[in-house]
């Protein structure tokens, strides 16, 4: 059996960092009301507030599991 590249603690730490960065990016996008258009569909700003809240809660939970 192959050895794991990293352990569970490292994976949770990396996932928490990714969630944190994505949550902060959504927060900045919503705060400055930057438009987001995919193809011809405009993503409303309020959806970034929801995504930011969700991602920041995930990041908090990931980092609290490490304690």
Secondary structure as GFF3:
##gff-version 3
##sequence-region A 1 67
A	DSSP	alpha_helix	8	31	.	.	.	ID=ss1
A	DSSP	beta_strand	36	38	.	.	.	ID=ss2
A	DSSP	beta_strand	41	43	.	.	.	ID=ss3
A	DSSP	alpha_helix	45	65	.	.	.	ID=ss4
###
